[in-house]
């Protein structure tokens, strides 16, 4: 069995992902928040009424890691918490109009990035990943792993 060296693919994915996520990070950081705030906001926007328990389970994080993030989102008027109609002990989360608008702004920026890349290189997944990775200066230092100099 021959060993497959996929270092290049791992690095390619890392740098492409970094480009994609930094598009969102730049927007959310201007609002004084972090990537975790964006992740919470995104999930709550896509699953209105999600319980805190289900949100944490979906995102695979502990309850302890959620308190400050949810508090900030509520303080900023991006998320509201309501008691469940079925069980008053259960809290459901909803984005406000302001929260939905922020998610829409971030999604548009990421969609615009992807559309720009697709227009430039087509639908080939590897070409798209390479184009996105090329936005990162660090990728230039390691792309030789593909065999290019």
N, C-alpha and C positions, 0 to 999 in steps of 0.2 A: 504494500500500500504506500503510495507516494504521499508525502506531506504537502499540503497546499498552503502556500504562504499568501494570506489575504491581508497583509499589513496595509497595502495600498487602499483596498476597499474600506477598511476600518478608518483609516485617516481621511479618506474621501468623504465618508459619511459624517465623521466628526466635524470637518470644516464646513460641509454643506449645511448640516444642522445648525452650526454656530451662526452662519449667515442668516438662515431662516429665522431662528429664535431671536437674534439680535435686532431684527426688524421690529419685533414686538417689544423687546426690552427697551429700545430707544424711546418708544412712545410712552410706555408705562412709567419709565423712570422720570420723564418730564412731569409726571403727575405726583412724584414723590413716593412711588411704590416700586415693588420688585416683581420678578418673574412669578413668584408664588401668588401674588395678588392677581396677576393676569390669569394664571391657571385656574384659580378659584372662580374668578369672574367668568371665564370662558365656560367652565362646567355648569355653573349656575344659570348662565344665559341659555345654554343648550338644553338643560333639563330643569325647566321652571318647577319649583316646588320640591326640588330634591331635598331630602333630609340631611342634616349635618352628618349623621352616621353614614348614610349612603355616599355622600360626597367624599368623605374621608376614605371610605372603603374603595371607591372608584379610583381615587387619586393615590391610593396606597400610602397614606401618611397617618401619623398618630394624631389623636385628639389634642394632645399637648402642643403639637406644632401648628394648630389651626387657630387658636384663640386670638393671637395678635393680628393675624391676617384678616380674619372675619371682622374683628373690631374696627380695623382701619377701613375696610370696605364699607362698613355701616356708617362710620364717622364721615366718610367722603360722600355719602349719599348715593352709593353705587349698588348697594344690596340692602334688602329688608328681610327681616325674619318674622314669620307669622306662625302662630300655633296651628297645628293640623286640625282640620274639622273632624277627623275621625278620632284623634287622640290628642287632647290638649297638652299632654306632656311632650309631644314630639314637635320639634321646630322645623319648619320648611323655609327654604331660602328662595328668594326671587331677586332678579336684578331690577333696578329702577330704570326709567327711561334714560337717565344719565349713564347708568351702567351699560345698558344695551348699546348706546351710542359709542361708548368707548370700545366695547368689544367689536362693533362694526368697523370702527376706525382702524383697529389693529388688524382685523381680518382682511380689510381692504388692502392695507399695506403689504401684508404677506401674499395675498392673491396677486397684487400688482407685480411683486417680485417674481412670482412663479410664471405669470403671463409674459413678462419681459424675457425671462430666460427661455421659455418655450418658443417665443417668437425668434429668438436669436439662434437656438440650437435644435429646435424641433422637439419631438416627443420621446426621443431616446433617453431612457432613465440615466444611464451612465454619463451621457453628454450633459444632461441637466445637472447631475451631481457635480461633475467637474466644473461646470460654469459657476454654480453656486459656491463651490469650494474656492474657486479662483478669486473671490472677493476677499478672502482672508489672507493677509500677508504670510502667516505661518505656513499655509499650504505650499507656497512657492519654495519653501525650504525643504519640503519632504516629498514633493511630487516625483522626484527622481526614482522613488521606489517602484514606480510604474515601468521604469526602464528608459525614461526620457532624460536627457541631460539639459 
